Amino acid sequence: GSRLYFKTVFCFLILCTIIFRLRILVCHAKDTPPSSLFLQRTVDAIHVSYFSTLALIECITAGFLLQKFASVRRLSIGAKCNTGMFSYMMRSTEIRLTVLAAIGISRAVTYSFQTAAMSATSVASQLDRFVYTLTCLFPVVML
């Protein structure tokens, strides 16, 4: 039931992410050298969709993991087993969910306020670069 639902939604969102990324690449290939403001706005809109989809994937994955950890923890309590490990795994997944969702949503929001593509010329673009850095450093911070 829930596993099939998760796999279906996950695969659909991954496919959407791939399509968004390919559309971004196609738009960049069409816009060489960069000249079209309309094309840049289209790329910006696709980027926001791309980042939003990544944040949604992370939320759904973490939600599914939390559901599984909670069910195993309930079974362990019923079997009089030590549930400390499952509690720890649930807390770490909750933290991952919170941080990555916040980063993904922040990236979608801050990217939409950029005025110049791929440059840190305003406060919004500098904030976007900072959030991008958080995204890149997240695996290191979780260690």
C-alpha positions in Angstrom: 0.0 0.0 0.0 2.1 2.9 1.3 5.3 1.6 -0.2 3.7 1.4 -3.7 2.3 4.9 -3.3 5.6 6.2 -2.2 7.5 4.6 -5.1 4.9 5.9 -7.6 5.0 9.5 -6.3 8.8 9.4 -5.9 9.4 8.2 -9.5 7.0 10.7 -10.9 8.7 13.6 -9.0 12.2 12.3 -10.1 10.9 12.3 -13.7 9.6 15.8 -13.3 13.0 16.9 -11.9 14.8 15.4 -14.9 12.4 17.0 -17.3 12.9 20.4 -15.6 16.7 20.0 -15.7 16.6 19.0 -19.4 14.4 22.0 -20.2 16.9 24.3 -18.5 19.7 22.8 -20.5 17.8 23.2 -23.8 17.0 26.8 -23.0 20.6 27.6 -22.2 21.7 25.9 -25.5 19.1 28.0 -27.4 20.3 31.2 -25.7 24.0 31.2 -26.8 25.1 34.0 -26.5 22.7 35.1 -23.7 20.4 37.7 -25.2 16.7 37.0 -24.7 15.1 38.4 -21.6 12.0 36.3 -22.2 14.1 33.1 -22.4 15.9 34.1 -19.2 12.6 34.5 -17.4 11.5 31.1 -18.7 14.7 29.6 -17.3 14.1 31.3 -14.0 10.6 29.9 -13.8 11.8 26.4 -14.6 14.5 26.7 -11.9 11.9 27.6 -9.3 9.9 24.5 -10.4 13.1 22.4 -10.3 14.0 23.5 -6.8 10.5 23.2 -5.5 10.3 19.6 -6.8 13.6 18.7 -5.1 12.2 20.1 -1.8 9.0 18.1 -2.3 10.9 14.9 -3.0 12.9 15.4 0.2 9.8 16.0 2.2 8.0 12.9 0.9 11.1 10.7 1.3 11.6 11.9 4.9 7.8 11.5 5.7 7.9 7.9 4.4 11.0 7.1 6.5 9.4 8.6 9.6 6.3 6.5 9.0 8.4 3.3 8.7 10.5 4.2 11.7 7.4 4.8 13.8 5.8 1.5 12.8 9.0 -0.4 13.6 9.3 1.4 16.9 5.7 0.5 17.8 6.5 -3.1 17.0 9.6 -3.0 19.1 7.8 -1.5 22.0 5.2 -4.3 21.7 8.0 -6.9 21.6 9.7 -5.3 24.6 12.8 -4.4 22.6 15.1 -1.4 23.0 13.6 1.4 21.0 16.5 3.9 21.5 17.9 3.3 18.0 14.6 3.9 16.3 14.0 7.1 18.3 17.4 8.3 17.3 16.8 7.5 13.6 13.4 9.3 13.8 14.9 12.4 15.3 17.8 12.5 12.7 15.2 12.1 9.9 13.1 14.8 11.3 16.1 17.1 11.5 17.0 16.2 7.9 13.5 16.9 6.7 13.3 20.2 8.4 16.7 21.5 7.2 16.5 20.2 3.6 12.9 21.4 3.2 13.9 24.8 4.5 16.9 24.9 2.2 14.9 23.7 -0.9 12.1 26.2 -0.3 14.5 29.0 0.4 16.4 28.2 -2.8 13.1 28.3 -4.8 12.2 31.6 -3.2 15.6 33.3 -3.4 16.3 32.2 -6.9 13.1 33.9 -8.1 14.3 37.3 -6.9 17.6 37.2 -8.8 17.9 40.0 -11.3 21.0 38.8 -13.2 21.6 35.2 -14.0 24.5 33.4 -12.4 25.9 36.5 -10.6 25.8 37.8 -7.1 25.0 41.4 -7.9 22.1 42.1 -5.4 21.2 41.1 -1.9 18.7 38.5 -3.3 21.3 36.9 -5.5 23.9 36.8 -2.6 21.3 35.2 -0.4 20.6 32.6 -3.2 24.4 31.9 -3.3 24.4 31.4 0.5 21.5 29.0 0.3 23.2 27.2 -2.6 26.3 26.8 -0.4 24.2 25.4 2.4 22.8 22.9 0.0 26.3 21.8 -1.0 27.6 21.7 2.5 24.6 19.8 4.0 26.1 16.3 3.7 29.2 17.5 5.5 27.2 19.2 8.3 25.2 16.0 8.8 28.3 14.1 9.5 
